[in-house]
Amino acid sequence: MKAKVGFGIADGFGAVTDFVSVITEKLEELGVKLDEELETGLNDLKSGARFVCVAPDLGDSVREMGSSPREHTVMVRVDDLTKRRLDAWVETGAVKSRSEAAALFIREGLQVRMNELNELEEALTKVDEAKQKLREKAKTVFGEASTTDGSDTKDKGEAGETPTS
């Protein structure tokens, strides 16, 4: 029996246990009986599995990517296998160039790792805020004459040098 089962993050599941439960429930609703081996496999997933959701049709991603400008160049070195795989995508006509294929899979990879990237961005924001506080504190300690780019050290010696008398 073929059945299309659709659910997503909006369904309210978060933990792997919840995710496996949702899968099991959806299959049962569709009348799919899990054999013992499959049920055991799903239960095994509850202990430390990582799920990756990939768009069932990359065509949507290709169209979405085509509708937004790609104005930044990123140089990427790849191995022979990756090059051949990118070329295969070009050969199928799914994408116009190796560059477009690479951009597509970079974009898809970033989507897969969105949670981790959001955590990193939050941490970087905190670092930027701490740097700004440090600059403000330096201004109060050293006065407004100090610059934030370090250019005021040009003729005064580098940090860490001991002045000579």
Phi, psi and omega in degrees: 000124177262132179216143178264122180248123180236131173199162183208191183301327181296344180288351173094005177269148181228308183282159179301320180302315179297319182298313179296320178297318179297316179301311182299314180297316180298317179297318179296321178299327180276001178083016179272119179270126179279129174283167185301320182295315179293319179297318177298318179298317178296319178295325177296328180296335182297341182258083170087019178279155176239127180259138177239125179259123180243141179304133181295336181228110179292347178304321178298318180293320179296315179296317179298317180295322179292338182273350178244142183292143174249093187255001182247139179258132176232122179276130182227131173262135180231160177279174183299317181298315180297318178300315180297321180292320176296317178298324179296321177296321178294316182300325180288343183087001181294328177227160185275334186208166175300320179299316179294320178297315179298316179299319179300312184284332172295314180299314179297319179297321178294324177295319180297323183261022185303317182299314180295319180295322177298319177297318178296318179297321177297317179295318179296324176298318178296322177297314179300319178296319179295319177298318179297318177298319178298316178299317180296318178296319179298323179295322179288327180283313186260352181092167183292345184291336180288146179257161182270349182262002177083003184289343180285357180265359187306307183257004184256003183095153181277158179302139178095347178281146177266124180294144178263147180259000000 
